[in-house]
């Protein structure tokens, strides 16, 4: 497939099996789906006609979309203060309180609030994100508190590790539907036998609520059965949908519908 021009948006179209993305320098008055146009620093992106979007696997297309995503998060994490607060997510905090410190993996860690909290408790923390601004803010706070955090710039699809981690936490880490399963399976492989995974993220009922989440990409929101399937073979300890009130920094405020999920990787039977 090549990159063409879409008649509605007069923008460059990145085709997929069910539709495409139009990438163009301004919002066209001819765009019939303006409600789906979002703007980053340089371009609008118009998502076309896909209840279940499946992005092409073209490296060129991936690079374009990834670049726009990184720009968005670098801009957000460069703002004054803490986008989602300095305190850790409450679900994560309460779970960690019942466990002895070990090796903890924190993907999509942003400004580092989970990593900093875990490091204060003595966990050996490995975190990563695509945002340099988020990493810099996290490491500066770690320096001020004399904490040790291993924080890298990395794409979740490219992460590789031996199965050595005791815990994996995904806090509001939402991925496009076509890569979510691969990312979750890839990260689950980094857990040792008996290790746990914890997820808190927005449920599909979050659409229309002002407390955050990928509102214009509803296919990135969670259903419990998706998480259970992504971590197939794990022992599910908790899988629920809750309506809660978020109070996390500037961007997570108000009523929210979330999925909470905890599962344990099976212990290998040597017999």
Secondary structure as UniProt FT lines:
FT   STRAND          3..5
FT   TURN            7..9
FT   STRAND          12..15
FT   STRAND          20..24
FT   TURN            29..30
FT   TURN            32..33
FT   HELIX           34..36
FT   STRAND          37..39
FT   STRAND          44..48
FT   TURN            51..52
FT   HELIX           59..77
FT   TURN            83..84
FT   HELIX           90..96
FT   TURN            97..98
FT   STRAND          103..106
FT   TURN            110..111
FT   HELIX           113..120
FT   TURN            121..122
FT   STRAND          124..129
FT   HELIX           132..144
FT   TURN            145..146
FT   STRAND          149..153
FT   HELIX           156..158
FT   STRAND          165..171
FT   HELIX           177..188
FT   TURN            189..190
FT   STRAND          191..203
FT   HELIX           204..206
FT   TURN            207..208
FT   TURN            210..211
FT   TURN            215..216
FT   HELIX           218..220
FT   HELIX           224..230
FT   TURN            231..233
FT   STRAND          235..248
FT   TURN            249..251
FT   STRAND          252..264
//
